[in-house]
Amino acid sequence: MKKEDLSKLSVEDLKKQIASATESLAKMKIGHKITPLENPIVIRNNRKAIARLNTELTKRQKQA
């Protein structure tokens, strides 16, 4: 997601997205250990997406 897209989401949506992405990352990591993924860069991209979501959430919490 782009920064502009994140700014349009509500706090609840951000939390849902973080939970969903974190769960997805955990499944990917486990799956990668059992059978290597075709494109392991997906794990890195997912981790960065979670960081972006957390950054936006923290920014909003500081503003409130």
Sequence and secondary structure as in RCSB ss.txt:
>XXXX:A:sequence
MKKEDLSKLSVEDLKKQIASATESLAKMKIGHKITPLENPIVIRNNRKAIARLNTELTKRQKQA
>XXXX:A:secstr
  HHHHHHS HHHHHHHHHHHHHHHHHHHHHHHHS  S THHHHHHHHHHHHHHHHHHHHHHH 
